[in-house]
Amino acid sequence: MTDLNNLTLADARDKLRAKEISAVELATACNAAVEASDALNAYCLKTPELALEQAAASDARIAAGDAPDMCGIPLGIKDLFCTKGVGTQAASKILTGFTPEYESTVTSKLWDAGAVMLGKLNMDEFAMGSSNETSTYGPAVSPWRRDGSDAALTPGGSSGGSAAAVAADLCLAATGTDTGGSIRQPAAFTGIVGMKPTYGRVSRWGVVAFASSLDQAGPMTKTVRDAAIFLKCISGHDARDSTSFDAPVPDFEAALSGDIKGKKIGIPKEYRQDGMSAEIESLWNKGADMLRDAGAEIVDISLPHTKYALPAYYVLAPAEASSNLARYDGVRYGHRAKLQAGEGINEMYARTRAEGFGAEVRKRLMVGAYVLSAGFYDAYYRRAQRVRTLIKQDFEKVYADGVDAILTPATPSAAFGLGEMASADPIQMYLNDVFTVTVNLAGLPAISVPAGLDAQGLPLGLQLIGKPWEEGDLLNTAYSLERAAGFVSKADKWW
């Protein structure tokens, strides 16, 4: 069986437990797929020997009757997660040669459950980007093509490698991180499921930080059921993360009944942006009809401070990044610039950071330092924090009024071509996050579900936003939408 990499996580789990396949066979098939897919540039580091070693250990566990849900499942790991003994570079030159001596909490949970690592996945540098074009490894490439065109498309960002790998069946699932939409946007662009949990549901310990009050790890999978299985494994309290939620982890898969009768789904009028494409609006309306046909009540709602979310985000996120990335100075690890005669440590710091960080990261660090500086802190940073509070209160009011979930588009368009926005106003690139950043500012769970194709044959996703800590209910609504949409990937294997 050479097409085992095409399995969903849930199907592979069931076949492994039934001993219809072995974990080694599954890992071998995935390794072969990864090796044959260099054109996608999804993997920045491959670990085929480690994968087979872990798979053999998983087979032994399965034979002994010790088979957690993730046992034997081959995964790709975003290059933002520290992996002991395996290079972690955050797609940045400044972390060249960094090999952690510790494991992130997320990957520790996965390996403890018997999961298998195929390698590290490409991403935007320090998770700053929406197209995977800021990576020091070069851009990841979507497995999708426009009808009648060979133009390379973005898989989205920052979790572009994760999205491309899952969509191209180069792994059964992947880890992602979401600071302003970096799981949900690439999931929508590539026709997969991307889940951003409630802030604090999944530990951030051992994940290279971008903006600590916004960052959240989550699963990128082929189906909603796979997302539920994956999320349960990586969730849970972690004493090493002070923002980690201390409560029992529900069985998210058990919540997938598909029954949403009586649920109230909100449609926010503020998300009907000027210039929204007819295709996106039509898909949104169809999504509402699907949920209505499944028994949900569709209601119009208002989130009045939505229009301030993007500018607030692009004050807060760079501010936190400028603080978090101050640690990269060339002293302890990673890239260190060579000094010229007569230069000292200050010159070494400046030269190292100028050489080590890419243009987008440098731009955001400068913006962050500016908004935190004396004289501008109140005008920008403090005001953005107040806006964040108002945005959170908008959601709280809607949920207090009985709304169970909110349906919106996931992205303002289908995937664009690599290089198509390179010379554009950077604001146009940032607008890719227009439907997703509010969720991070409010700390809510949200999921992107593939729901259709545009006129050029590219996938489009819909986003569902849920109540805090109610991922089970959100996943069930997404499961109902997934079944109604009946999305089938039609990406031709051109690579």
C-alpha positions in Angstrom: 0.0 0.0 0.0 1.8 3.2 -1.2 -1.1 5.7 -0.8 -1.4 5.4 2.9 -0.4 9.1 3.2 -3.8 10.0 1.7 -5.6 8.7 4.8 -7.2 11.0 7.3 -5.9 10.9 10.9 -9.1 9.2 12.1 -9.0 6.5 9.4 -5.3 5.8 10.0 -5.9 5.5 13.8 -8.7 3.0 13.2 -6.6 0.9 10.7 -3.6 1.0 13.1 -5.7 -0.2 16.0 -7.2 -3.0 13.8 -3.7 -3.9 12.7 -4.6 -3.5 9.0 -1.5 -1.4 8.6 1.6 -0.7 10.7 2.9 2.6 11.8 6.2 1.8 10.0 4.3 1.3 6.7 2.4 4.5 7.3 5.6 6.5 8.1 7.4 4.9 5.1 4.6 6.1 2.7 4.7 9.6 4.2 8.5 9.7 4.0 8.3 8.8 0.3 5.7 11.5 -0.3 7.8 14.1 1.4 10.9 13.1 -0.5 9.0 13.5 -3.8 7.6 16.9 -3.0 10.5 19.3 -2.9 8.8 21.5 -5.5 6.4 22.6 -2.7 9.2 23.5 -0.3 6.8 22.6 2.6 9.5 20.9 4.7 12.5 22.9 5.7 14.0 19.9 7.6 13.2 16.2 7.0 13.6 13.6 9.7 12.9 10.3 7.9 15.1 8.1 10.2 13.6 9.6 13.3 10.1 9.0 11.9 10.8 5.3 11.3 12.3 4.9 14.8 9.3 6.6 16.4 6.9 4.5 14.2 8.6 1.2 15.3 8.1 2.3 18.9 4.4 3.1 18.2 3.9 -0.3 16.6 5.2 -1.9 19.8 2.8 0.2 21.9 -0.1 -0.8 19.6 0.9 -4.5 19.9 0.9 -4.2 23.7 -2.6 -2.7 23.6 -1.4 0.8 24.5 -2.7 2.9 21.6 -3.7 6.5 22.3 -5.5 8.2 19.5 -2.4 9.8 18.0 -0.2 6.7 18.3 1.6 6.0 15.0 0.2 9.1 13.3 2.9 10.9 11.1 2.9 14.6 11.6 4.7 17.7 10.3 5.8 20.2 12.9 5.9 23.9 12.2 9.4 25.3 12.6 8.2 27.5 15.5 8.0 24.5 17.9 11.2 23.6 19.8 12.1 20.0 19.2 14.8 18.4 21.3 17.8 17.5 19.2 16.2 18.7 16.0 16.9 22.1 14.5 14.4 24.9 15.2 15.0 28.1 13.2 11.6 29.9 13.1 12.4 30.4 9.4 15.0 33.1 10.3 18.7 33.5 9.6 19.2 34.8 13.1 18.5 31.3 14.5 20.8 29.5 12.1 22.3 26.4 13.8 20.0 26.5 16.8 19.2 23.0 18.1 17.0 23.0 21.3 18.0 20.9 24.3 14.3 20.8 25.3 10.9 19.9 23.8 7.9 22.2 23.5 4.9 21.1 25.6 2.8 20.6 22.4 5.4 18.2 20.8 6.0 16.5 24.2 2.3 15.6 24.4 2.4 14.4 20.8 5.5 12.2 21.3 4.1 10.9 24.6 1.0 9.8 22.7 3.1 7.9 20.2 2.9 10.4 17.3 5.6 10.4 14.6 7.6 13.4 13.4 8.3 13.6 9.6 10.2 16.9 9.8 9.9 20.6 10.4 7.6 22.7 8.2 8.3 26.0 6.4 6.7 29.2 7.7 6.9 33.0 7.5 9.9 34.3 9.5 9.0 34.4 13.2 5.4 33.9 12.1 5.3 37.4 10.6 3.5 37.2 7.3 0.5 36.0 5.4 2.0 34.3 2.4 5.1 32.4 3.6 7.2 34.7 1.4 9.2 36.1 4.4 10.9 32.7 5.1 14.6 32.4 5.0 14.0 29.0 3.3 12.1 30.6 0.5 8.3 30.4 0.1 6.3 27.3 0.5 4.1 26.6 -2.6 0.4 25.7 -2.6 -0.4 22.3 -4.2 -3.3 24.1 -5.9 -3.3 25.8 -9.3 -5.8 28.1 -10.9 -7.7 26.4 -13.7 -5.6 26.7 -16.9 -2.6 28.3 -15.2 0.8 27.1 -13.9 1.4 30.2 -11.8 2.7 29.3 -8.3 0.2 30.2 -5.5 0.8 31.0 -1.9 -0.4 28.4 0.7 -1.0 31.4 3.0 0.9 32.3 6.2 2.4 32.1 8.5 1.7 28.4 8.7 2.1 28.0 5.0 4.3 24.9 5.1 1.8 23.2 7.4 -1.1 24.0 5.1 0.7 22.9 2.0 1.9 19.6 3.6 -1.5 18.6 4.9 -3.3 19.6 1.6 -0.7 17.6 -0.5 -0.9 14.6 1.8 2.7 14.9 2.9 1.6 14.2 6.5 -1.7 13.3 8.1 -1.8 16.5 10.1 0.4 19.3 11.2 0.9 21.8 14.0 0.3 25.5 13.3 0.3 28.7 15.3 -2.2 31.5 15.0 -1.4 35.1 16.1 -3.8 36.9 13.8 -5.1 34.2 11.6 -2.0 32.2 10.7 -3.8 28.8 11.0 -7.2 29.7 9.6 -6.0 31.8 6.6 -3.7 29.2 5.1 -6.2 26.5 5.9 -8.8 28.4 3.8 -6.3 28.9 1.0 -5.5 25.2 0.7 -8.8 23.5 1.4 -8.1 22.0 4.8 -9.4 22.5 8.3 -7.5 24.9 10.7 -8.4 25.3 14.3 -7.4 28.1 16.6 -8.3 27.2 20.2 -9.2 29.5 23.0 -6.2 31.4 24.3 -4.8 29.3 27.1 -6.3 26.0 26.0 -2.9 24.8 24.5 0.4 25.6 26.2 2.7 28.1 24.5 5.8 26.8 26.3 8.6 26.0 23.9 6.9 27.8 21.0 9.1 30.6 19.7 7.2 33.8 20.7 5.9 36.4 18.3 3.2 38.2 20.3 2.6 36.4 23.6 -0.9 37.7 24.4 -2.1 36.6 20.9 -0.1 33.5 20.0 -2.0 30.2 20.1 -1.0 26.8 18.8 -3.5 24.5 17.1 -4.1 21.7 14.7 -4.2 21.8 10.9 -5.9 18.7 9.5 -7.8 17.2 6.6 -11.2 17.0 8.5 -13.0 18.4 11.5 -12.9 15.0 13.2 -9.1 15.0 12.8 -8.9 18.4 14.4 -11.0 17.2 17.4 -8.7 14.2 17.9 -5.5 16.3 17.5 -6.8 19.1 19.8 -7.5 16.8 22.6 -4.0 15.5 22.6 -2.3 18.8 22.7 -4.6 20.6 25.2 -4.2 20.8 28.9 -2.8 22.8 31.8 0.9 23.4 31.8 2.5 24.9 34.9 5.3 26.3 32.8 2.9 28.6 30.9 1.2 31.1 33.3 -1.6 31.7 30.8 -2.4 28.0 30.5 -6.0 27.0 31.4 -6.3 24.7 34.4 -9.3 22.5 33.8 -10.0 19.0 32.5 -9.8 18.5 28.7 -13.1 17.5 27.2 -13.4 14.7 24.7 -13.8 16.9 21.6 -14.4 14.0 19.2 -17.3 12.7 21.3 -19.0 16.1 20.8 -19.3 15.5 17.0 -22.9 14.5 16.7 -23.7 16.8 13.8 -26.9 17.9 15.6 -27.1 21.7 15.8 -30.9 22.0 16.0 -31.8 25.0 18.0 -28.3 26.5 17.9 -28.2 30.3 17.2 -25.6 31.3 14.6 -24.8 35.0 14.3 -24.0 36.8 11.1 -22.1 40.1 11.9 -23.0 42.9 9.6 -19.6 44.6 10.1 -17.9 41.7 8.2 -19.7 42.7 5.0 -16.7 44.8 3.8 -16.8 47.3 1.1 -15.5 45.7 -2.1 -16.2 42.1 -0.8 -16.1 39.8 -3.8 -19.4 38.4 -5.0 -18.0 34.8 -4.6 -17.1 35.3 -1.0 -20.5 36.8 -0.2 -22.3 34.1 -2.0 -20.3 31.4 -0.2 -21.1 33.1 3.1 -24.8 33.1 2.3 -24.7 29.5 1.3 -22.9 28.6 4.5 -25.7 30.3 6.5 -28.3 28.4 4.4 -26.5 25.1 5.2 -26.6 25.7 8.9 -30.2 26.8 8.7 -31.1 23.6 6.9 -29.4 21.7 9.6 -31.7 23.2 12.2 -29.8 26.2 13.4 -31.4 29.7 13.8 -29.5 32.3 11.8 -29.6 35.8 13.3 -28.0 39.1 12.3 -25.7 40.6 15.0 -23.5 43.6 15.4 -19.8 43.7 16.4 -19.4 47.5 16.2 -15.7 47.8 17.0 -14.7 45.3 14.3 -13.5 48.2 12.0 -10.8 49.1 14.6 -9.5 45.5 15.0 -6.8 45.5 12.2 -5.2 48.8 13.2 -5.2 47.8 16.9 -3.7 44.4 16.0 -0.9 46.0 14.0 0.0 48.2 17.0 -0.2 45.4 19.7 1.4 42.6 17.8 4.6 44.5 16.7 4.9 46.0 20.2 5.0 42.5 21.8 7.3 41.3 19.0 9.8 44.1 19.6 10.0 43.0 23.3 10.1 39.2 22.6 12.7 39.4 19.8 15.0 41.6 21.8 16.6 38.4 23.1 18.1 37.6 19.7 21.4 39.5 19.9 24.0 37.1 18.7 25.5 36.4 22.1 24.2 33.0 23.1 23.0 31.2 20.0 22.2 31.6 16.3 23.8 34.0 13.9 26.5 36.4 15.0 27.8 39.1 12.8 31.6 39.5 12.2 32.9 42.7 13.7 35.2 45.1 11.9 38.3 46.5 13.5 37.5 48.8 16.4 33.9 47.8 16.7 32.4 46.7 20.1 29.4 44.9 21.5 26.9 47.5 20.5 28.0 47.3 16.9 27.8 43.5 17.1 24.2 43.7 18.4 23.2 46.1 15.6 24.9 44.2 12.8 23.7 40.8 14.0 20.1 41.9 14.0 20.4 43.7 10.7 21.8 40.6 9.1 19.8 38.1 10.9 16.3 39.5 10.6 14.4 39.8 7.3 12.8 43.0 6.0 9.3 42.2 7.3 10.5 41.3 10.8 12.7 44.5 10.9 9.7 46.6 9.8 7.5 45.2 12.6 10.2 45.5 15.2 10.7 49.2 14.4 6.9 49.8 14.5 6.7 48.0 17.8 9.6 50.0 19.4 8.0 53.2 18.1 4.6 52.6 19.7 6.2 51.6 23.0 8.5 54.6 23.1 8.1 57.6 25.5 5.7 60.1 24.0 3.9 57.5 21.9 2.9 54.8 24.3 -0.4 56.5 25.3 -1.2 57.6 21.8 -0.8 54.1 20.3 -0.2 51.2 22.6 -2.5 52.1 25.5 -5.3 53.2 23.0 -5.0 49.9 21.1 -5.4 48.0 24.4 -8.6 49.9 25.1 -9.9 49.0 21.6 -9.0 45.4 22.3 -11.2 45.5 25.4 -14.1 46.9 23.5 -13.7 44.2 20.8 -13.8 41.5 23.5 -16.9 43.1 25.0 -18.7 43.1 21.7 -18.3 39.3 21.5 -19.3 38.9 25.2 -22.5 40.9 24.6 -23.4 38.8 21.5 -22.8 35.5 23.4 -24.8 36.8 26.4 -27.7 37.4 24.1 -27.8 33.7 23.3 -25.7 33.3 20.2 -23.8 30.0 20.1 -21.4 30.7 17.3 -20.6 33.3 14.6 -20.2 32.6 10.9 -18.0 34.7 8.7 -15.7 34.3 5.7 -12.2 33.1 6.6 -10.4 35.2 4.0 -11.3 38.1 1.7 -10.2 36.1 -1.4 -8.8 32.8 -2.6 -5.1 32.3 -2.7 -3.1 34.8 -4.6 0.0 34.2 -6.7 3.5 34.2 -5.1 5.0 37.6 -5.8 1.7 39.2 -6.8 1.7 41.4 -3.7 5.4 41.9 -3.4 5.3 45.5 -4.7 1.8 46.3 -3.3 1.1 48.6 -0.4 1.9 46.4 2.7 -1.6 47.2 4.0 -3.0 45.1 1.2 -1.1 42.1 2.5 -2.2 42.9 6.1 -5.9 42.9 4.9 -5.7 39.1 4.5 -6.2 39.1 8.3 -9.3 41.3 8.2 -11.7 38.5 9.2 -9.4 36.7 11.7 -7.6 39.2 13.9 -10.7 39.9 16.1 -10.6 36.3 17.3 -7.0 36.7 18.6 -7.7 40.0 20.2 -10.6 38.5 22.1 -8.9 35.2 22.9 -11.7 33.1 21.3 -11.7 29.7 19.6 -12.3 29.7 15.8 -12.1 27.2 13.0 -11.8 27.5 9.2 -13.7 24.9 7.2 -13.4 24.4 3.4 -16.7 25.1 1.9 -16.4 25.6 -1.9 -14.3 26.6 -4.9 -14.1 29.9 -6.6 -14.5 30.5 -10.4 -10.8 29.6 -11.0 -11.1 26.3 -9.1 -9.4 27.4 -5.9 -10.7 26.6 -2.4 -12.6 29.0 -0.2 -13.2 28.6 3.5 -15.8 29.7 6.0 -14.9 30.6 9.6 -16.9 29.8 12.7 -16.1 31.7 16.0 -17.2 30.1 19.2 -17.5 30.9 22.9 -14.4 30.7 25.1 -13.6 27.1 26.3 -16.4 25.6 24.2 -14.3 24.1 21.5 -16.5 20.9 21.6 -19.6 22.8 20.6 -17.7 24.8 18.0 -16.2 21.7 16.5 -19.7 20.1 16.3 -21.1 23.1 14.4 -18.1 22.9 12.1 -18.7 19.2 11.6 -22.3 20.0 10.5 -21.1 22.6 8.1 -18.4 20.3 6.7 -20.9 17.6 6.1 -23.3 20.0 4.4 -20.6 21.6 2.2 -19.3 18.2 1.1 -16.0 19.7 0.0 -13.8 17.4 -2.0 -10.2 18.4 -2.8 -9.6 18.6 -6.5 -5.9 19.7 -6.4 -4.1 18.0 -9.3 -0.8 16.5 -8.3 1.5 18.7 -10.5 4.5 18.4 -8.3 
